Amino acid sequence: MDIISLLIFLAVGALAGWLAGNIMKGRGFGLVGNIIVGIVGAILGGFVFSLLGIITGGLLGSIVMATIGAVLLLYIISIVKKA
């Protein structure tokens, strides 16, 4: 992975974390926390999408997949916090 790919991955993760924080209404963790949630969500989204056999392509597909993964991650975190 070169530096440009890493920067794009971090930018997609940051955007996905921010979108997931807005979708989940107040379950965000601030700027740095949302970036981390977005990056982990991108990995989770990629795993879930591969299990379902869904292939996304391009930048927009990556953002959608990462956002869905980040929303799932925020939902799981909220369930664990309640328990």
VEXFIKE-234473 format. One record per residue (C-alpha): x, y, z; residue number from 1. Coordinates in Angstrom, 1 decimal, decimal comma. Example, Ala and Ser with C-alpha at 12.3 -4.5 7.8 and 13.67 -1.06 7.14 Angstrom:
// residues 2
   east  north     up num
   12,3   -4,5    7,8   1
   13,7   -1,1    7,1   2
***
This chain:
// residues 83
   east  north     up num
    0,0    0,0    0,0   1
    1,5    3,3   -1,0   2
    1,0    6,6    0,8   3
   -1,8    7,8   -1,6   4
   -3,8    4,7   -1,0   5
   -3,4    5,1    2,8   6
   -4,5    8,7    2,6   7
   -7,6    7,8    0,6   8
   -8,4    5,0    3,0   9
   -8,1    7,4    6,0  10
  -10,3   10,0    4,2  11
  -13,0    7,4    3,4  12
  -12,9    6,2    7,0  13
  -13,2    9,8    8,3  14
  -16,1   10,5    6,0  15
  -17,8    7,2    6,9  16
  -17,4    7,8   10,6  17
  -18,8   11,3   10,3  18
  -21,8   10,1    8,3  19
  -22,4    7,2   10,7  20
  -22,3    9,6   13,6  21
  -24,9   11,8   11,9  22
  -27,1    8,7   11,0  23
  -27,0    7,3   14,5  24
  -28,0   10,7   16,0  25
  -25,5   11,6   18,7  26
  -23,7    8,3   19,0  27
  -20,5    9,7   17,5  28
  -17,2   10,0   19,4  29
  -15,9   13,3   18,3  30
  -13,5   13,9   15,3  31
  -10,8   11,4   16,2  32
  -13,2    8,8   17,5  33
  -15,3    9,0   14,4  34
  -12,2    8,6   12,2  35
  -11,3    5,4   14,1  36
  -15,0    4,2   14,0  37
  -15,0    4,9   10,3  38
  -11,8    2,9    9,6  39
  -12,9    0,0   11,7  40
  -16,3    0,3   10,1  41
  -14,7    0,1    6,7  42
  -13,1   -3,2    7,6  43
  -16,3   -4,5    9,2  44
  -18,3   -3,4    6,1  45
  -15,9   -5,1    3,8  46
  -16,2   -8,3    5,8  47
  -20,0   -8,2    5,9  48
  -20,3   -7,3    2,2  49
  -18,0  -10,1    1,2  50
  -20,1  -12,6    3,3  51
  -23,2  -11,4    1,4  52
  -21,4  -11,7   -1,9  53
  -21,9   -8,0   -2,7  54
  -19,1   -6,4   -4,7  55
  -18,7   -2,6   -4,5  56
  -16,5   -0,7   -6,8  57
  -15,1    2,8   -6,9  58
  -14,9    5,5   -4,4  59
  -18,6    5,9   -3,9  60
  -19,0    2,2   -3,3  61
  -16,2    2,3   -0,7  62
  -17,8    5,2    1,1  63
  -21,2    3,4    1,2  64
  -19,7    0,2    2,4  65
  -17,6    1,9    5,1  66
  -20,6    4,0    6,3  67
  -22,8    0,9    6,6  68
  -20,0   -0,8    8,5  69
  -19,5    2,2   10,8  70
  -23,3    2,3   11,5  71
  -23,2   -1,4   12,4  72
  -20,2   -0,8   14,6  73
  -21,9    2,2   16,4  74
  -25,0    0,0   16,9  75
  -23,0   -2,8   18,4  76
  -21,1   -0,3   20,7  77
  -24,4    1,1   21,9  78
  -25,8   -2,4   22,7  79
  -22,6   -3,2   24,6  80
  -22,7    0,1   26,6  81
  -26,3   -0,6   27,7  82
  -25,4   -4,0   29,0  83
***
